């Protein structure tokens, strides 16, 4: 019998994510807007994701309309695929904070802590810039820092 070796999880352990909030002074959270709709398919792959739609559901003789997905089907997407996509983008990045950004992602959430207000503001700028480059913009920012909260409002 052949033993299967499981690939390591790319998702941070929830315990580690929560523990971070007990360590440093400033916290921040955000989430990626409509994340699973942003994993696009190449045009040549659209034909592999066809589905049929009934034009008039109450009519048994109704015409069937073929549609094609332009993004990865929500139910077929996993946190692994999302994290692998984000990791691939961040590895190509020149951002000095790319490792911190990657390490602070949990599925479609971005959260972390720091003891420095200047680092907090820098992380906010860098994370927004890097994830926007990947067409994964961050939204719903929240922090316990007044300066960052004022920046979020503008």
C-alpha positions as a printed NumPy array, in Angstrom:
array([[  0.   ,   0.   ,   0.   ],
       [  1.321,   3.441,  -0.947],
       [  1.274,   6.157,   1.674],
       [  0.162,   9.586,   0.559],
       [  2.128,  12.593,   1.699],
       [ -0.061,  15.63 ,   2.299],
       [  1.095,  19.015,   1.109],
       [  1.659,  21.528,   3.894],
       [ -1.152,  23.95 ,   4.59 ],
       [ -0.544,  27.453,   3.307],
       [ -3.174,  28.891,   5.64 ],
       [ -1.95 ,  30.227,   8.972],
       [ -3.105,  28.3  ,  12.02 ],
       [ -6.034,  30.077,  13.673],
       [ -4.356,  29.801,  17.07 ],
       [ -1.315,  31.7  ,  15.739],
       [ -3.534,  34.351,  14.16 ],
       [ -5.406,  34.994,  17.409],
       [ -2.285,  34.9  ,  19.573],
       [ -0.807,  37.838,  17.639],
       [ -3.478,  40.138,  19.074],
       [ -2.141,  39.611,  22.603],
       [  1.448,  40.53 ,  21.794],
       [  1.733,  44.089,  20.452],
       [  0.163,  47.507,  20.957],
       [ -1.498,  48.26 ,  17.616],
       [ -3.826,  45.922,  15.755],
       [ -5.348,  46.039,  12.289],
       [ -7.754,  43.956,  10.253],
       [ -9.146,  44.157,   6.734],
       [-10.597,  41.748,   4.229],
       [-10.167,  41.242,   0.515],
       [-13.176,  42.497,  -1.406],
       [-15.151,  39.751,  -3.182],
       [-12.069,  37.567,  -3.102],
       [-13.397,  34.427,  -4.746],
       [-14.776,  36.384,  -7.707],
       [-11.316,  37.839,  -8.321],
       [ -9.606,  34.576,  -9.213],
       [-10.067,  34.954, -12.953],
       [ -9.847,  32.358, -15.688],
       [ -7.936,  32.785, -18.906],
       [-10.224,  33.416, -21.883],
       [ -9.219,  30.087, -23.454],
       [-10.354,  28.269, -20.298],
       [-13.868,  29.752, -20.202],
       [-15.252,  26.9  , -22.337],
       [-14.314,  24.395, -19.612],
       [-16.65 ,  26.105, -17.162],
       [-19.878,  26.196, -19.149],
       [-23.253,  25.799, -17.548],
       [-26.835,  25.896, -18.797],
       [-29.53 ,  28.272, -17.631],
       [-33.249,  27.82 , -18.25 ],
       [-34.643,  30.98 , -19.829],
       [-38.136,  30.469, -18.347],
       [-37.975,  28.101, -15.325],
       [-41.755,  27.51 , -15.271],
       [-41.892,  26.469, -18.95 ],
       [-40.867,  22.791, -19.516],
       [-40.072,  23.634, -23.167],
       [-37.996,  26.665, -22.285],
       [-34.827,  27.415, -24.18 ],
       [-31.521,  26.522, -22.502],
       [-28.967,  29.303, -22.561],
       [-25.258,  28.382, -22.271],
       [-23.065,  30.611, -20.09 ],
       [-19.359,  30.5  , -19.269],
       [-17.657,  31.472, -16.04 ],
       [-14.973,  34.15 , -16.31 ],
       [-13.747,  33.529, -12.764],
       [-13.12 ,  30.443, -10.683],
       [-16.384,  28.902,  -9.512],
       [-16.945,  29.888,  -5.864],
       [-17.669,  26.374,  -4.578],
       [-14.67 ,  24.969,  -6.442],
       [-12.278,  27.447,  -4.877],
       [-10.412,  26.585,  -1.745],
       [ -8.402,  28.631,   0.742],
       [ -5.364,  26.747,  -0.577],
       [ -5.837,  28.078,  -4.121],
       [ -6.364,  31.589,  -2.802],
       [ -3.271,  31.478,  -0.6  ],
       [ -1.168,  29.985,  -3.408],
       [ -2.304,  32.8  ,  -5.728],
       [ -1.495,  35.477,  -3.162],
       [  1.858,  33.869,  -2.322],
       [  2.797,  33.758,  -6.022],
       [  2.004,  37.45 ,  -6.399],
       [  3.857,  38.461,  -3.239],
       [  6.965,  36.44 ,  -4.158],
       [  7.247,  38.567,  -7.327],
       [  6.82 ,  41.781,  -5.323],
       [  9.575,  44.243,  -4.47 ],
       [  7.79 ,  45.335,  -1.302],
       [  9.956,  45.289,   1.813],
       [  6.85 ,  44.114,   3.691],
       [  5.907,  41.232,   1.378],
       [  6.723,  38.545,   3.972],
       [  4.788,  40.383,   6.685],
       [  1.822,  40.791,   4.329],
       [  1.896,  37.102,   3.412],
       [  2.24 ,  35.987,   7.034],
       [ -0.745,  38.114,   8.082],
       [ -3.229,  36.688,   5.604],
       [ -5.804,  34.2  ,   6.827],
       [ -7.99 ,  33.085,   3.892],
       [ -9.466,  36.439,   2.746],
       [ -8.617,  38.352,   5.931],
       [ -5.566,  40.482,   6.563],
       [ -4.76 ,  41.087,  10.217],
       [ -1.823,  41.698,  12.421],
       [ -0.157,  43.724,  15.135],
       [  2.818,  45.989,  15.576],
       [  4.337,  48.051,  18.384],
       [  5.228,  50.975,  16.12 ],
       [  2.717,  53.492,  14.796],
       [  4.956,  54.32 ,  11.823],
       [  5.191,  50.606,  10.925],
       [  1.418,  50.339,  11.266],
       [  0.868,  53.154,   8.752],
       [  3.511,  51.695,   6.437],
       [  1.864,  48.253,   6.53 ],
       [ -1.482,  49.883,   5.697],
       [  0.019,  51.603,   2.627],
       [  2.047,  48.601,   1.446],
       [ -0.7  ,  46.015,   1.93 ],
       [ -3.229,  48.164,   0.07 ],
       [ -0.773,  48.772,  -2.778],
       [  0.406,  45.141,  -3.09 ],
       [ -2.997,  43.498,  -2.932],
       [ -4.467,  46.048,  -5.351],
       [ -1.694,  45.069,  -7.811],
       [ -2.98 ,  41.497,  -7.5  ],
       [ -6.556,  42.744,  -8.145],
       [ -7.409,  41.812,  -4.547],
       [ -8.213,  45.184,  -2.925],
       [ -8.522,  45.381,   0.833],
       [-11.678,  46.814,   2.404],
       [-13.319,  47.188,   5.828],
       [-10.144,  48.249,   7.612],
       [-10.37 ,  48.427,  11.408],
       [ -7.672,  49.336,  13.924],
       [ -7.263,  50.348,  17.548],
       [ -5.031,  53.232,  16.404],
       [ -6.636,  56.688,  16.033],
       [ -4.183,  57.87 ,  13.331],
       [ -4.843,  54.825,  11.132],
       [ -8.588,  55.077,  11.685],
       [ -8.452,  58.719,  10.528],
       [ -6.481,  57.642,   7.445],
       [ -9.028,  54.896,   6.712],
       [-11.877,  57.429,   6.746],
       [-10.242,  59.621,   4.068]])
